[in-house]
Amino acid sequence: MHDAAFSRFRAANPDRLHFAAHSHHPWPDATEAAHARYWTDSATLADRKWERILGEVLPAAQDHVARKLSLSDARQVAFAPNTHEFVARLYSCFGLERPIRVLTTAHEFHSFTRQTRRLEEAGRVEVTRVPLEPWETFDARFAAAPRDALIAIDGYHAFCAIPVDLAAIHRRAFYLAGGYKYAMSGEGACFLAVPPGNRLRPVDTGWYASFDRLSQGESEVPYAGDAFRFWGATFDASGLYRFVAAMDWLDRSRITVDAIHRHATVLQKHFLDGCARRGIEALAPARLVPPPGAPRGNFLAFALADAEEVHRRIVAANVTIDRRGDRVRFGFGLYHDEAEVERLIDVVAQALT
């Protein structure tokens, strides 16, 4: 679809087939100049670079997130190097008088899962984990959360992959995502959309959380009135530069998130049809998680008893995919077309049949 826009990443390893858009998306060429601009700003402006970062780059990044998610106030978007910072900060909003009751799925990302399990070991949290299966009843089973619960949504595999409209819930729910996956901007540009008017006071707090009040002496630790209350401390801003460049490129090219998802869906079908045609039994639709017909993002996950061996064979053929336990995953992005998917099918067929 737009493979030429990723020429720098492609040229670095032209023989590689990269199908891990959901895990580590290649960066579009537009981000290279942005990355260099951060270095130049650091050299020419020195400490005054923060005026540009916080006065120009950050607002641009916040605006992009707000438009993509239909948020009412871009100032309610906080940034951090990773989503784990935000998970830890949200947990720290609760007191220590009694364990925190946590309702989550049984299939969360490693970062949240590890932190939550460790807090559980320490007696700090009591966790109810809701399994996804049976798929058709999951929504009803999970929606039984108390009305006064703090709600946090991990949107990392959705942001810039499938259309997300938070207009109806953004005043109630936190939303976490970042640049490493479908936002195409690499590490260091994760964000938290904070409900407007939120007055939580994270115990895990950095000096940026009251950046606008540094010179004021107060008896109580102050917090900013907007999303800055969830910020940490000094950070590497290169990720923000790349994030803004990637989002600007999408806007200039008039590429919508809906178009990205439709493109990925077409390529997914092409891949599944090709695997069936070639008799690749390991990647049959019956092994898909979630099952055929269920809503899914821009990647295909196959549940395999021999996932480790399947993954090893495919990666040995210079194909970048990833594995999580017994799940082998293929991600599809803007830099793919049907011809490249055909190459993938050929390579996978040779590796597995």
C-alpha positions in Angstrom: 0.0 0.0 0.0 2.7 2.5 1.0 5.8 0.4 1.1 7.9 3.1 -0.6 7.4 5.3 2.5 9.5 2.7 4.5 12.4 2.5 2.1 15.1 3.2 4.7 14.0 0.3 6.9 13.7 -2.0 3.9 17.0 -1.1 2.5 18.7 -1.9 5.8 17.8 -5.6 5.3 16.2 -6.1 1.9 16.0 -9.9 2.1 14.0 -9.9 5.4 10.3 -10.4 5.5 9.0 -8.4 8.4 5.5 -9.5 9.6 5.6 -8.2 13.2 3.8 -4.9 12.8 1.9 -5.6 16.0 5.2 -6.1 18.0 7.7 -3.7 16.4 6.5 -1.7 13.4 9.1 -0.4 11.0 9.4 3.3 11.0 8.4 5.4 8.0 11.2 7.4 6.3 9.7 10.6 7.7 10.9 9.7 11.2 14.6 9.7 10.3 14.8 13.4 9.8 12.7 13.9 13.0 15.1 11.8 14.9 18.0 13.8 13.6 16.2 17.0 14.4 16.1 16.1 18.1 19.9 15.8 18.1 20.2 19.2 16.3 17.8 20.9 18.7 19.8 19.5 21.6 23.0 20.8 20.1 21.8 24.2 19.1 19.5 25.0 21.9 21.1 23.0 24.8 19.0 23.4 27.9 16.6 25.6 26.0 15.5 22.7 23.9 12.9 21.9 26.5 11.1 25.1 25.5 10.7 23.6 22.0 9.9 20.1 23.3 7.2 21.2 25.8 6.0 24.2 23.8 5.9 22.7 20.3 6.6 19.0 20.0 4.5 17.8 23.0 1.4 19.8 22.1 1.6 18.4 18.5 1.9 14.9 19.9 -1.0 15.5 22.3 -3.2 16.8 19.4 -2.5 13.8 17.3 -3.6 11.4 20.1 -6.7 13.5 20.9 -7.8 13.5 17.3 -7.2 9.8 16.8 -9.2 8.9 19.9 -11.8 11.6 19.9 -10.7 13.1 23.2 -12.2 16.5 24.3 -9.0 18.0 25.6 -5.5 17.2 24.2 -4.0 18.5 27.4 -5.3 15.3 29.1 -2.6 13.2 27.3 0.5 12.4 29.4 3.6 10.8 27.9 6.2 8.4 29.3 9.0 6.1 28.0 6.8 3.0 28.5 3.3 2.0 29.6 4.7 0.3 32.7 5.4 3.7 34.2 1.7 4.5 33.9 0.6 1.1 35.3 2.8 1.6 38.4 1.6 5.2 38.7 -2.1 4.2 38.6 -1.5 1.5 41.2 0.1 4.0 43.4 -3.1 6.1 43.5 -4.6 3.7 46.0 -3.9 3.7 49.7 -2.1 0.9 51.6 -4.9 0.3 54.2 -6.2 -2.8 52.4 -5.4 -4.7 49.2 -6.5 -3.3 45.9 -9.2 -5.4 44.2 -8.2 -5.9 40.5 -10.5 -7.2 37.7 -8.6 -8.0 34.6 -8.5 -10.5 31.7 -6.4 -13.6 32.0 -4.5 -12.6 28.9 -2.8 -9.3 29.5 0.5 -8.1 28.2 3.7 -9.2 30.1 4.4 -5.8 31.7 1.0 -5.5 33.4 0.9 -9.2 34.2 4.3 -9.3 35.9 3.7 -6.2 37.9 0.3 -7.4 39.0 1.5 -10.8 40.0 4.3 -9.3 42.0 1.9 -7.1 43.9 -0.3 -10.1 44.4 2.7 -12.0 45.9 3.2 -9.0 48.2 -0.4 -9.0 49.4 -1.0 -5.6 47.9 -3.6 -6.7 45.4 -6.4 -9.3 45.1 -7.0 -10.3 41.5 -9.9 -11.7 39.6 -8.8 -12.9 36.2 -11.6 -13.4 33.6 -10.8 -15.9 30.8 -11.6 -14.8 27.3 -13.2 -18.1 26.4 -16.0 -18.7 25.7 -15.6 -15.7 23.4 -19.3 -15.1 22.9 -19.9 -14.4 26.6 -16.8 -12.5 27.4 -18.2 -9.0 27.2 -21.1 -9.8 29.6 -18.8 -11.6 32.1 -16.2 -8.8 32.2 -18.7 -5.9 32.3 -19.7 -6.9 35.9 -17.1 -4.4 37.3 -18.2 -2.1 40.1 -19.4 1.3 38.9 -16.9 3.1 41.0 -13.9 1.2 39.7 -10.9 2.9 38.2 -11.0 1.8 34.6 -7.9 1.5 32.5 -7.8 0.2 28.9 -4.7 -1.2 27.3 -5.1 0.0 23.7 -1.6 -0.7 22.4 -2.7 -3.2 19.8 -5.6 -0.9 18.7 -4.0 2.5 18.5 -3.5 3.3 14.8 -4.6 -0.2 13.9 -8.3 -0.1 14.3 -10.6 2.9 14.6 -11.1 3.9 18.3 -13.6 6.5 19.4 -13.4 7.2 23.1 -15.8 10.2 23.0 -18.5 8.3 25.1 -16.1 7.0 27.8 -13.0 9.2 27.9 -14.4 11.1 30.9 -14.6 7.8 32.8 -11.7 5.6 31.6 -7.9 5.9 31.3 -6.4 4.7 28.0 -2.8 3.5 27.5 -1.0 3.0 24.2 2.2 4.1 22.5 4.4 4.4 19.5 6.2 1.0 19.3 3.5 -0.9 17.5 1.1 0.5 14.8 2.0 4.1 15.6 5.3 3.4 13.8 7.5 5.6 15.9 9.5 3.2 18.0 10.3 3.3 21.7 9.9 6.1 24.1 6.5 7.6 23.1 3.9 5.9 25.3 0.9 7.9 26.5 -1.9 7.9 29.0 -5.2 9.6 28.2 -6.4 10.9 31.6 -10.2 11.6 32.2 -10.7 15.4 32.3 -11.0 16.7 35.9 -9.2 13.7 37.4 -7.7 14.6 40.8 -5.9 11.4 41.7 -2.5 12.0 43.4 -0.1 9.2 42.4 2.4 8.3 45.1 4.8 7.2 42.3 5.4 10.8 41.1 8.1 12.7 39.3 8.9 16.4 39.3 7.2 16.9 36.0 3.9 16.2 37.8 3.9 19.8 39.0 6.1 21.3 36.4 4.1 24.5 36.3 4.5 25.1 40.1 8.2 24.4 40.7 8.9 27.7 42.3 6.0 27.6 44.7 6.5 26.4 48.3 3.5 24.4 49.5 2.8 22.2 52.5 1.1 19.5 50.5 2.9 18.0 47.4 1.3 19.8 44.5 0.0 18.3 41.3 -0.8 19.8 37.9 -4.5 20.3 37.1 -4.2 18.4 33.8 -2.6 15.1 32.6 0.9 16.4 33.8 -0.1 15.0 37.3 0.7 11.5 35.7 4.1 12.5 34.3 7.4 11.2 35.6 10.7 13.0 35.3 13.3 14.0 32.7 13.0 11.8 29.6 14.5 11.2 26.1 12.2 13.2 23.8 13.4 11.6 20.6 10.3 9.3 20.6 8.0 12.3 20.6 9.8 13.8 17.6 9.4 10.5 15.7 5.8 10.1 16.8 4.8 13.5 15.5 6.6 12.9 12.3 4.8 9.5 11.7 1.4 11.0 12.5 2.1 14.0 10.3 3.0 11.7 7.5 -0.3 9.8 7.9 -2.2 13.1 7.8 -0.3 14.4 4.7 -0.9 11.1 2.9 -4.6 11.1 4.0 -4.2 7.7 5.4 -6.9 7.0 8.0 -6.9 4.3 10.7 -9.9 2.8 9.1 -8.0 2.4 5.8 -5.1 0.8 7.6 -7.4 -1.7 9.2 -9.2 -2.5 5.9 -5.8 -3.0 4.2 -4.6 -5.4 7.0 -7.9 -7.3 6.9 -7.5 -7.9 3.1 -3.9 -9.1 3.6 -5.0 -11.4 6.4 -7.5 -13.1 4.2 -5.0 -13.4 1.4 -2.5 -15.0 3.8 -5.1 -17.5 5.2 -6.4 -18.4 1.7 -2.8 -18.9 0.5 -1.9 -21.1 3.5 -5.0 -23.2 2.8 -4.1 -23.5 -0.8 -0.6 -24.7 0.0 -1.8 -27.1 2.7 0.0 -25.4 5.6 -2.0 -27.2 8.3 -0.3 -25.4 11.3 -1.8 -22.1 10.1 -5.3 -23.3 9.4 -8.2 -21.0 10.4 -9.3 -23.6 13.0 -6.1 -22.7 15.0 -6.9 -18.9 15.0 -7.2 -17.1 18.4 -9.8 -15.6 18.5 -11.7 -18.0 16.2 -12.8 -17.0 12.7 -15.6 -14.5 12.7 -14.6 -12.9 16.0 -13.4 -9.3 16.1 -9.6 -9.1 15.7 -6.9 -6.5 15.3 -4.3 -6.3 12.5 -2.5 -9.5 13.3 -3.3 -13.2 13.2 -2.5 -15.4 16.2 -2.4 -19.2 15.9 -2.5 -21.5 19.0 0.0 -24.3 18.4 1.2 -27.1 20.6 4.6 -26.9 18.8 4.6 -23.1 18.6 8.3 -22.9 19.7 9.4 -25.1 16.8 7.2 -23.5 14.3 8.5 -20.1 15.3 12.1 -21.3 15.1 11.7 -22.6 11.5 10.0 -19.5 10.2 12.5 -17.1 11.8 15.4 -19.2 10.5 14.1 -18.3 7.0 14.7 -14.6 7.7 11.1 -13.9 8.5 10.4 -11.6 11.5 7.3 -12.7 13.4 6.9 -13.3 17.2 5.6 -15.9 19.6 3.9 -15.6 23.0 3.7 -19.0 24.7 1.8 -21.3 22.5 0.7 -18.5 20.1 2.6 -17.7 16.9 1.7 -14.3 15.6 1.8 -12.6 12.1 1.2 -8.8 11.9 0.2 -6.9 8.8 0.9 -3.2 8.1 1.0 -0.4 5.6 4.3 -1.5 4.3 2.9 -4.8 3.0 1.2 -5.6 -0.3 -0.3 -8.9 -1.6 2.9 -9.7 -3.5 4.9 -9.6 -0.3 2.3 -11.8 1.4 2.7 -14.3 -1.4 6.4 -14.3 -0.7 5.6 -15.0 3.0 3.3 -17.9 2.1 6.1 -19.4 -0.1 8.7 -19.1 2.6 6.4 -20.5 5.3 5.3 -23.4 3.1 8.9 -24.3 2.6 9.7 -24.1 6.3 6.7 -26.0 7.6 5.7 -28.6 4.9 
